[in-house]
Amino acid sequence: QVVLAQAISQRPRACGSAAAMQSAQAEEGAVWKAEGMSQDDFMLKDECIVVNYMDEVIGHDNKYNCHKFVPGQPRGILHRAFSVMLFDAEGRLLIQQRAASKITFPNVWTNTCCSHPLHGMSCPEVDSPQEIAKGDHMGVKYAAVRKLGHELGIPASELHASRFKFMTRVHYWAADTGTHGSDAPWGEHEIDHLLLYRLKPGEVLNISEHPDEVRAVRWVSREELRKAMDGSDSGLAAEMPLWSPWFRIIASRFLDLWWADLDVAFSTSKYVDTKAIHRFDTAEEHHGGAGRAGPFLSDLAGAESTAWKESGDAKRRKVVLDAQRDDQKLGFMNRGKIASGASSVKQGAYGKVPTHSTSKMDQLMRPLEVVAALRFKFFGLLENNLKKACDDPDIAFCDDMLKKVSRSFAAVIQQLPDGMCLDIAIFYLVLRALDTVEDDMTFYIGREHEKEAELRTFGAKRLTDIACSIKGVGEGDERTLVEKFGGVSRVFKTLPKKSQDVIMDITEQMGAGMAEYAAADLGQGTVDKAAYDRYCHMVAGLVGEGLSRLFVARGLESEALLGQGEHVWPFCADPNKQPNNLGLANSMGLFLQKCNIIRDYLEDYVDGRAFWPQTIWKKHAITGDLGEFARPTAHGAGVRLPMKGEGGKVVAKGVGTQALMCLNELVADALELVPDALEYLERLHTPSIYRFCAIPQVMAMATLVACFDNPKLFTGVVKIRKGLTARLIIGTVDGPDAVHWWFTQLAKEVSKSVASGSCVGAGGEIGQRLAVACQRIEDRTRARARLCERQRACKALAVFGTMALAAAAVVGIQQGRLGVALR
């Protein structure tokens, strides 16, 4: 029986001897025993040390999650391991056969002991890069003592951590297809620290195998091991037919060399390599698994070696970590079909990740939405005032581009009043072109300074150039827009002076803001909440400012629209000194942008430009990588997100929901802006402008509710149903009462989930924020929502009455005909 202690925090390294280890365990108090614990218990309880490809610690996760080879993490989660090769005084190696009850690679023969250093142990098992570089890091050695006791029953008093000899590290991965078949949901992906240990003459170990860990042990000579593994001795091969994939690499690549020169290996540093991490793909038989992983590490090893020789450590590190990110992103994207072909190419990561759309059957089961979609498609609820001016070829080009790059939003712009619709169309296309430059992550590689300059001077340089053409930037329709941007510039020149001034001013401000963020490293999101808000201001708050100023400049809205809301923003003027500081317009814009950023988590992460603030997501993550949330083990896969087959059962065990906790906090943050967005709408007087502003607001609210507590957000793009979109647009046509009704209904969906405790975080601070935000929305919209319901009831009654009268008339006519016939 081995008594082990786990501590939440790491302690000073004072556990070199058995007495010191026992003292630390006694001091800790919180202990657990190996006795009575199953493999399942250990897989759930033990926290592996999660590392990046440079073997740097980035967090921790339970053994179950680390070893799941499933869609979304096809190679599991890379973690630190150790492999002990223990020799007796005669130079024989102790090997073991893993127990049949082991979840990964049962029944295979392997080295003396192979396991994992753990997070949170009383004798700290987490080694830093600096300690590893010295070659005397003790964490994996403490772990080796602990596991030799657990697996082989060797008392800690018979081993000493300082006598383990660190040799080098091996990075490998292997799906356990031999045990679980081609769709194996289990595997190993480790950076393995190789340790040697040799007994002194006369020194004997008391070995007592744990039946749930070890099936058999055997002392073998160098020659016996070679013959058993290569099959040249049929007897030995029959006794030991299966070998672990990691030990096959160790034995063939390193161990035989060391074993041939064992005295030198132990007494000198001739074979010690503290810098290299040797990377190997295992044999093809261990490729695949439920995540369909293929070879990768061997090619990386070649690229790493070249970079290291030619440019040193910094280049090596960059090549390795870039490759890790690329492989991880490929795993995230391959959960669904990847769009391909010119017709599907969109800007940025659009189309690279799966889109979660509603099935036709699900849509048909919602008759009100079907009727709304048909009404919207065939009865033309929104007129096209831009079409009147399309005799001009440049305006016709702008109208065509608007339809292509804005998708469904074009109709909302086209229904604005004469003149205003052209102002807004040009404003939209200018900002879309600017956004195309910002979003292009390939054209400016190595010339990022040129991209920043383009963004900063876009207004003054491009908007005034009637022959403007930017080549090679963007994809699909956006590329056409910037290549033929001169058409937009020529129409811009025809707009009223006040409209030109507003569009130019916002373009220059936004370009400067985009340049600021283009130079920032956004691979892991914005630095903090303030930077998150500021980015949203730069790309959406400024749009709200520009729209408001254009509405007022055209004389269609009053200056009340330019005022302050309840949120005071640091990027807006002091409302006490400048009442028309556009604070309300910024709140409206920030609400829209935050909904987009929340929805586009995976697309943005894959694109290398993410915006979720680190001060929020790092509170919930257990590693230092924003991409953690896209792993099925972080967003409740198998529990909150069903998965088919054996993989679904496997991924459910030990699964985390930290991604959903973070998501719901960001949703709460966005919902807190809704009262300002509603106030903005209430200050509008022109019906078409109200519709123009209300449609994106109510659709953003619906999208936010669709994303709320939804694990699908981390596997693709969440879209609202087309039928629901049609109902929302029709609601804005019906007027403010209907818009308020929709906000009420959508807020109730979230509040009901919180009240029932069915969403992640319902019982804590996040749940409280969500409840308060939804209650404020309901309080604000309840009165007009009730008016809408009464109006709908009256309409329904009128329709019913009309149908009843029609039916009575038909009956009367039929009775009259019957009477005539009888006479």
RAMOTA-V261192 format. One record per residue. N is the residue number from 1. RES is the residue in one letter. SS is DSSP state (~ for helix, > for strand, _ for the rest). PSI is psi in degrees with one decimal (* if undefined). Layout:
N	RES	SS	PSI
N	RES	SS	PSI
This chain:
1	Q	_	130.2
2	V	_	125.6
3	V	>	124.2
4	L	>	150.8
5	A	>	139.6
6	Q	>	134.3
7	A	_	148.9
8	I	_	-41.0
9	S	_	157.4
10	Q	_	143.6
11	R	_	164.5
12	P	_	150.5
13	R	_	98.7
14	A	_	42.4
15	C	_	29.7
16	G	_	-30.7
17	S	_	165.0
18	A	~	-39.6
19	A	~	-42.0
20	A	~	-38.8
21	M	~	-44.4
22	Q	~	-37.1
23	S	~	-43.3
24	A	~	-38.8
25	Q	~	-41.8
26	A	~	-39.0
27	E	~	-35.9
28	E	~	-44.6
29	G	_	-48.5
30	A	_	103.0
31	V	>	159.5
32	W	>	155.6
33	K	>	145.2
34	A	_	-31.9
35	E	_	129.5
36	G	_	-3.8
37	M	_	133.6
38	S	_	174.1
39	Q	~	-38.6
40	D	~	-41.3
41	D	~	-45.5
42	F	~	-38.7
43	M	~	-32.8
44	L	~	-36.9
45	K	~	-41.0
46	D	_	133.9
47	E	>	109.2
48	C	>	157.2
49	I	>	112.3
50	V	>	132.3
51	V	>	163.0
52	N	_	-176.7
53	Y	_	-10.5
54	M	_	11.0
55	D	_	31.3
56	E	_	132.9
57	V	>	127.4
58	I	>	-1.2
59	G	>	-154.6
60	H	>	157.7
61	D	>	161.0
62	N	>	161.8
63	K	~	-36.4
64	Y	~	-54.6
65	N	~	-38.4
66	C	~	-26.9
67	H	_	8.0
68	K	>	117.9
69	F	_	85.9
70	V	>	164.9
71	P	_	133.0
72	G	_	-31.6
73	Q	>	72.2
74	P	_	-19.6
75	R	_	22.6
76	G	_	-154.0
77	I	_	122.5
78	L	_	129.6
79	H	>	167.3
80	R	>	143.1
81	A	>	172.8
82	F	>	152.5
83	S	>	121.8
84	V	>	131.7
85	M	>	106.2
86	L	>	123.9
87	F	>	147.9
88	D	_	-179.2
89	A	_	-22.2
90	E	_	-0.8
91	G	_	13.0
92	R	_	148.9
93	L	>	134.9
94	L	>	120.3
95	I	>	162.8
96	Q	>	155.0
97	Q	>	124.2
98	R	>	146.9
99	A	_	155.2
100	A	_	-22.3
101	S	_	-4.7
102	K	_	138.7
103	I	_	-40.1
104	T	_	133.5
105	F	_	56.1
106	P	_	154.5
107	N	_	-1.4
108	V	_	151.0
109	W	>	147.2
110	T	>	-171.5
111	N	_	179.9
112	T	_	-47.1
113	C	>	131.3
114	C	>	121.9
115	S	>	-153.6
116	H	_	135.9
117	P	_	149.0
118	L	>	153.1
119	H	_	139.8
120	G	_	19.7
121	M	>	150.5
122	S	_	-38.8
123	C	_	104.5
124	P	_	128.7
125	E	_	8.9
126	V	_	116.6
127	D	_	141.1
128	S	_	161.8
129	P	~	-35.2
130	Q	~	-40.2
131	E	~	-40.4
132	I	~	-38.9
133	A	~	-29.0
134	K	~	-18.0
135	G	_	3.2
136	D	_	28.0
137	H	_	134.9
138	M	_	-16.8
139	G	~	-50.6
140	V	~	-25.9
141	K	~	-39.7
142	Y	~	-41.0
143	A	~	-38.5
144	A	~	-42.7
145	V	~	-45.0
146	R	~	-46.3
147	K	~	-31.3
148	L	~	-32.8
149	G	~	-43.0
150	H	~	-48.5
151	E	~	-43.6
152	L	~	0.6
153	G	_	15.9
154	I	_	119.4
155	P	_	145.1
156	A	~	-26.6
157	S	~	-17.9
158	E	~	-2.0
159	L	_	156.1
160	H	_	125.8
161	A	~	-35.7
162	S	~	-13.6
163	R	~	-7.4
164	F	_	135.0
165	K	>	113.5
166	F	>	135.4
167	M	>	-55.6
168	T	>	-172.8
169	R	>	144.8
170	V	>	128.9
171	H	>	120.4
172	Y	>	166.7
173	W	>	153.0
174	A	>	125.3
175	A	>	139.6
176	D	_	63.7
177	T	~	-24.1
178	G	~	-35.3
179	T	~	-44.6
180	H	~	4.4
181	G	_	-177.7
182	S	_	-23.4
183	D	_	31.7
184	A	_	126.1
185	P	_	3.8
186	W	>	154.1
187	G	>	-176.1
188	E	>	136.0
189	H	>	104.0
190	E	>	153.4
191	I	>	110.1
192	D	>	120.8
193	H	>	118.1
194	L	>	124.5
195	L	>	135.2
196	L	>	148.3
197	Y	>	134.6
198	R	>	134.3
199	L	_	149.7
200	K	_	158.6
201	P	_	131.9
202	G	_	-9.5
203	E	_	129.9
204	V	_	138.2
205	L	_	141.0
206	N	_	108.2
207	I	_	129.5
208	S	_	98.7
209	E	_	138.9
210	H	_	122.7
211	P	_	-23.5
212	D	_	-6.3
213	E	_	-42.5
214	V	>	129.9
215	R	>	-36.4
216	A	>	159.1
217	V	>	161.9
218	R	>	137.6
219	W	>	129.8
220	V	>	151.1
221	S	_	170.3
222	R	~	-43.6
223	E	~	-40.2
224	E	~	-41.7
225	L	~	-45.0
226	R	~	-47.0
227	K	~	-36.2
228	A	~	-38.9
229	M	~	-34.5
230	D	~	-4.2
231	G	_	7.4
232	S	_	-19.6
233	D	_	104.2
234	S	~	-32.9
235	G	~	-50.5
236	L	~	-38.6
237	A	~	-35.8
238	A	~	-35.2
239	E	~	-30.7
240	M	_	71.4
241	P	_	-26.3
242	L	_	135.7
243	W	>	147.1
244	S	_	145.1
245	P	~	-32.8
246	W	~	-36.0
247	F	~	-29.6
248	R	~	-41.7
249	I	~	-48.2
250	I	~	-47.2
251	A	~	-42.5
252	S	~	-30.8
253	R	~	-27.0
254	F	~	-50.8
255	L	~	-42.4
256	D	~	-38.7
257	L	~	-44.9
258	W	~	-41.6
259	W	~	-35.4
260	A	~	-18.2
261	D	_	48.9
262	L	~	-40.5
263	D	~	-45.2
264	V	~	-39.7
265	A	~	-37.8
266	F	~	-33.2
267	S	~	-13.0
268	T	_	179.4
269	S	_	19.7
270	K	_	-40.3
271	Y	_	3.2
272	V	_	134.1
273	D	_	102.5
274	T	_	-10.8
275	K	_	-42.9
276	A	_	148.8
277	I	>	105.7
278	H	>	122.5
279	R	>	133.2
280	F	>	134.7
281	D	>	139.4
282	T	_	-179.5
283	A	_	153.7
284	E	~	-29.0
285	E	~	-18.2
286	H	~	13.0
287	H	_	165.6
288	G	>	-121.9
289	G	_	-179.4
290	A	_	-26.8
291	G	_	-0.1
292	R	_	47.9
293	A	>	142.9
294	G	_	179.5
295	P	_	146.0
296	F	_	-44.4
297	L	~	-33.9
298	S	~	-41.6
299	D	~	-39.9
300	L	~	-40.0
301	A	~	-40.3
302	G	~	-45.7
303	A	~	-37.4
304	E	~	-44.3
305	S	~	-43.5
306	T	~	-47.3
307	A	~	-39.3
308	W	~	-44.1
309	K	~	-40.4
310	E	~	-33.4
311	S	~	-1.4
312	G	_	-169.7
313	D	~	-41.5
314	A	~	-44.9
315	K	~	-40.7
316	R	~	-47.3
317	R	~	-44.7
318	K	~	-45.5
319	V	~	-43.6
320	V	~	-48.5
321	L	~	-32.9
322	D	~	-41.0
323	A	~	-39.4
324	Q	~	-45.7
325	R	~	-41.8
326	D	~	-42.7
327	D	~	-38.9
328	Q	~	-43.5
329	K	~	-37.4
330	L	~	-39.0
331	G	~	-38.7
332	F	~	-41.9
333	M	~	-31.4
334	N	_	6.5
335	R	_	-21.7
336	G	_	-171.8
337	K	_	137.3
338	I	_	123.9
339	A	_	143.0
340	S	_	162.1
341	G	_	149.6
342	A	~	-33.3
343	S	~	-21.6
344	S	~	1.9
345	V	_	126.8
346	K	_	173.8
347	Q	_	147.1
348	G	_	-138.4
349	A	_	3.1
350	Y	_	125.3
351	G	_	-10.6
352	K	_	-22.8
353	V	_	156.4
354	P	_	150.3
355	T	>	128.7
356	H	>	96.2
357	S	_	161.4
358	T	_	140.6
359	S	_	155.7
360	K	~	-38.1
361	M	~	-42.7
362	D	~	-40.4
363	Q	~	-40.5
364	L	~	-22.2
365	M	_	1.3
366	R	_	82.0
367	P	~	-35.0
368	L	~	-37.5
369	E	~	-36.3
370	V	~	-45.2
371	V	~	-42.5
372	A	~	-41.9
373	A	~	-41.9
374	L	~	-41.0
375	R	~	-42.6
376	F	~	-36.6
377	K	~	-39.8
378	F	~	-12.9
379	F	_	3.7
380	G	_	67.2
381	L	_	-25.5
382	L	_	124.3
383	E	_	160.1
384	N	_	96.9
385	N	_	-14.0
386	L	_	-26.8
387	K	~	-29.0
388	K	~	-27.6
389	A	~	7.3
390	C	_	5.2
391	D	_	-27.8
392	D	_	123.9
393	P	~	-33.1
394	D	~	-40.0
395	I	~	-37.8
396	A	~	-40.7
397	F	~	-45.7
398	C	~	-40.8
399	D	~	-42.3
400	D	~	-44.8
401	M	~	-37.9
402	L	~	-44.4
403	K	~	-35.9
404	K	~	-40.7
405	V	~	-16.6
406	S	~	-5.2
407	R	~	-120.1
408	S	~	-15.4
409	F	~	-13.4
410	A	~	-43.8
411	A	~	-31.0
412	V	~	-33.6
413	I	~	-42.1
414	Q	~	-24.5
415	Q	_	-1.7
416	L	_	161.7
417	P	_	157.4
418	D	_	140.3
419	G	_	-54.6
420	M	~	-40.1
421	C	~	-34.5
422	L	~	-41.3
423	D	~	-50.3
424	I	~	-36.4
425	A	~	-45.4
426	I	~	-42.5
427	F	~	-46.3
428	Y	~	-47.2
429	L	~	-36.7
430	V	~	-47.2
431	L	~	-31.1
432	R	~	-39.7
433	A	~	-42.9
434	L	~	-42.3
435	D	~	-33.3
436	T	~	-41.4
437	V	~	-45.0
438	E	~	-41.3
439	D	~	-18.6
440	D	_	114.3
441	M	_	6.2
442	T	_	-39.1
443	F	_	-35.8
444	Y	_	14.3
445	I	_	127.1
446	G	_	-7.0
447	R	_	42.6
448	E	~	-29.6
449	H	~	-32.3
450	E	~	-37.4
451	K	~	-45.4
452	E	~	-42.5
453	A	~	-40.3
454	E	~	-43.1
455	L	~	-43.0
456	R	~	-31.3
457	T	~	7.1
458	F	~	-46.0
459	G	~	-55.3
460	A	~	-33.2
461	K	~	-46.7
462	R	~	-38.9
463	L	_	-21.4
464	T	_	-2.4
465	D	_	104.2
466	I	_	-7.9
467	A	_	18.8
468	C	_	135.1
469	S	_	118.8
470	I	_	114.9
471	K	_	144.5
472	G	_	1.7
473	V	_	137.7
474	G	_	180.0
475	E	_	157.2
476	G	~	-134.4
477	D	~	-32.6
478	E	~	-35.8
479	R	~	-41.5
480	T	~	-41.4
481	L	~	-48.5
482	V	~	-27.2
483	E	~	-31.5
484	K	_	34.0
485	F	_	-18.7
486	G	~	-32.3
487	G	~	-38.9
488	V	~	-42.5
489	S	~	-38.5
490	R	~	-38.7
491	V	~	-37.9
492	F	~	-40.5
493	K	~	-23.0
494	T	~	-8.8
495	L	_	158.8
496	P	_	151.7
497	K	~	-43.7
498	K	~	-39.3
499	S	~	-42.5
500	Q	~	-43.4
501	D	~	-43.6
502	V	~	-47.8
503	I	~	-43.0
504	M	~	-44.4
505	D	~	-47.7
506	I	~	-38.9
507	T	~	-43.2
508	E	~	-42.2
509	Q	~	-45.5
510	M	~	-40.4
511	G	~	-41.1
512	A	~	-40.5
513	G	~	-41.6
514	M	~	-38.3
515	A	~	-38.7
516	E	~	-42.9
517	Y	~	-22.3
518	A	~	-30.3
519	A	_	-10.3
520	A	_	151.8
521	D	_	105.9
522	L	_	18.8
523	G	_	-28.8
524	Q	_	23.4
525	G	_	179.3
526	T	_	158.0
527	V	_	-44.5
528	D	_	-177.3
529	K	~	-37.2
530	A	~	-41.8
531	A	~	-35.6
532	Y	~	-49.5
533	D	~	-41.3
534	R	~	-41.3
535	Y	~	-44.4
536	C	~	-35.6
537	H	~	-44.8
538	M	~	-37.1
539	V	~	-12.6
540	A	~	-38.8
541	G	~	-40.7
542	L	~	-31.8
543	V	~	-44.1
544	G	~	-40.7
545	E	~	-47.4
546	G	~	-44.3
547	L	~	-46.4
548	S	~	-44.0
549	R	~	-36.9
550	L	~	-41.8
551	F	~	-43.6
552	V	~	-40.4
553	A	~	-33.7
554	R	_	-3.7
555	G	_	17.4
556	L	_	-17.2
557	E	_	159.9
558	S	_	167.7
559	E	~	-8.1
560	A	~	-25.3
561	L	~	-19.7
562	L	~	5.5
563	G	_	-168.5
564	Q	_	142.8
565	G	_	-162.6
566	E	_	-25.1
567	H	_	128.0
568	V	_	118.9
569	W	_	139.7
570	P	_	-19.4
571	F	_	3.7
572	C	_	154.2
573	A	_	158.4
574	D	_	118.7
575	P	_	-22.6
576	N	_	-29.4
577	K	_	-31.0
578	Q	_	87.9
579	P	_	-38.8
580	N	_	64.0
581	N	_	5.0
582	L	_	24.3
583	G	~	-40.8
584	L	~	-41.7
585	A	~	-36.7
586	N	~	-41.0
587	S	~	-43.8
588	M	~	-47.1
589	G	~	-41.0
590	L	~	-36.0
591	F	~	-46.8
592	L	~	-45.3
593	Q	~	-37.4
594	K	~	-36.3
595	C	~	-42.1
596	N	~	-44.6
597	I	~	-40.2
598	I	~	-49.2
599	R	~	-36.8
600	D	_	23.7
601	Y	~	-54.7
602	L	~	-42.4
603	E	~	-45.6
604	D	~	-40.7
605	Y	~	-43.3
606	V	~	-35.6
607	D	~	-9.8
608	G	_	13.4
609	R	_	84.7
610	A	_	159.6
611	F	_	-2.5
612	W	_	127.4
613	P	_	134.9
614	Q	~	-34.0
615	T	~	-16.1
616	I	~	-52.8
617	W	~	-28.6
618	K	~	-17.5
619	K	~	-25.9
620	H	~	-26.6
621	A	_	152.1
622	I	_	0.9
623	T	>	174.6
624	G	_	25.9
625	D	_	125.3
626	L	~	-28.7
627	G	~	-13.9
628	E	~	-38.3
629	F	~	-22.6
630	A	~	-11.6
631	R	_	139.6
632	P	_	-25.9
633	T	_	-5.7
634	A	_	-14.0
635	H	_	30.8
636	G	_	22.5
637	A	>	140.2
638	G	_	-20.8
639	V	_	-62.2
640	R	_	-22.4
641	L	>	100.7
642	P	_	143.5
643	M	_	141.2
644	K	_	155.2
645	G	~	-165.5
646	E	~	-33.3
647	G	~	-34.8
648	G	~	-39.9
649	K	~	-39.0
650	V	~	-46.9
651	V	~	-22.8
652	A	~	-26.6
653	K	_	122.3
654	G	_	7.6
655	V	_	146.8
656	G	_	164.5
657	T	_	23.5
658	Q	~	-30.0
659	A	~	-41.6
660	L	~	-33.9
661	M	~	-44.5
662	C	~	-45.3
663	L	~	-47.5
664	N	~	-29.6
665	E	~	-41.4
666	L	~	-35.2
667	V	~	-42.5
668	A	~	-42.1
669	D	~	-40.7
670	A	~	-41.1
671	L	~	-27.9
672	E	_	-11.5
673	L	_	-10.0
674	V	~	-41.7
675	P	~	-39.2
676	D	~	-40.2
677	A	~	-41.3
678	L	~	-37.9
679	E	~	-39.5
680	Y	~	-46.6
681	L	~	-38.0
682	E	~	-19.7
683	R	_	-2.6
684	L	_	144.9
685	H	_	-27.1
686	T	_	120.1
687	P	~	-43.9
688	S	~	-34.2
689	I	~	-38.9
690	Y	~	-46.7
691	R	~	-43.4
692	F	~	-41.2
693	C	~	-34.8
694	A	~	-35.6
695	I	~	-52.8
696	P	~	-30.3
697	Q	~	-48.4
698	V	~	-32.1
699	M	~	-35.2
700	A	~	-40.8
701	M	~	-43.7
702	A	~	-40.2
703	T	~	-41.3
704	L	~	-41.4
705	V	~	-36.6
706	A	~	-32.8
707	C	~	-28.8
708	F	_	125.6
709	D	_	26.7
710	N	_	110.2
711	P	~	-18.8
712	K	~	-24.0
713	L	~	-29.1
714	F	~	1.5
715	T	_	-2.0
716	G	_	-159.3
717	V	>	124.7
718	V	>	124.9
719	K	_	146.3
720	I	_	155.7
721	R	_	145.7
722	K	~	-37.4
723	G	~	-38.3
724	L	~	-39.5
725	T	~	-44.4
726	A	~	-42.3
727	R	~	-38.8
728	L	~	-43.5
729	I	~	-43.8
730	I	~	-35.1
731	G	~	-39.3
732	T	~	-31.3
733	V	~	-35.9
734	D	~	-22.6
735	G	_	179.9
736	P	~	-35.5
737	D	~	-42.7
738	A	~	-37.1
739	V	~	-44.4
740	H	~	-36.7
741	W	~	-42.3
742	W	~	-42.4
743	F	~	-38.9
744	T	~	-49.4
745	Q	~	-41.8
746	L	~	-40.1
747	A	~	-35.5
748	K	~	-34.1
749	E	~	-42.3
750	V	~	-46.3
751	S	~	-34.9
752	K	~	-40.0
753	S	~	-39.6
754	V	~	-46.7
755	A	~	-35.6
756	S	~	-11.2
757	G	_	14.4
758	S	_	-16.5
759	C	_	155.4
760	V	_	132.2
761	G	_	8.8
762	A	_	-36.4
763	G	_	1.9
764	G	_	-158.8
765	E	~	-38.8
766	I	~	-43.6
767	G	~	-38.3
768	Q	~	-42.8
769	R	~	-42.5
770	L	~	-44.4
771	A	~	-44.4
772	V	~	-44.0
773	A	~	-43.7
774	C	~	-37.9
775	Q	~	-39.4
776	R	~	-38.5
777	I	~	-45.1
778	E	~	-41.9
779	D	~	-38.3
780	R	~	-30.8
781	T	~	-6.9
782	R	~	-47.1
783	A	~	-49.7
784	R	~	-29.0
785	A	~	-39.1
786	R	~	-37.7
787	L	~	-41.9
788	C	~	-43.2
789	E	~	-40.3
790	R	~	-40.5
791	Q	~	-41.0
792	R	~	-38.2
793	A	~	-41.3
794	C	~	-43.0
795	K	~	-42.9
796	A	~	-40.5
797	L	~	-40.7
798	A	~	-42.7
799	V	~	-42.5
800	F	~	-42.8
801	G	~	-43.4
802	T	~	-42.8
803	M	~	-37.5
804	A	~	-44.2
805	L	~	-41.6
806	A	~	-41.3
807	A	~	-41.4
808	A	~	-40.3
809	A	~	-42.4
810	V	~	-44.0
811	V	~	-42.9
812	G	~	-43.1
813	I	~	-42.9
814	Q	~	-39.0
815	Q	~	-39.2
816	G	~	-42.5
817	R	~	-37.1
818	L	~	-41.7
819	G	~	-42.3
820	V	~	-41.4
821	A	~	-39.1
822	L	~	-34.7
823	R	_	*
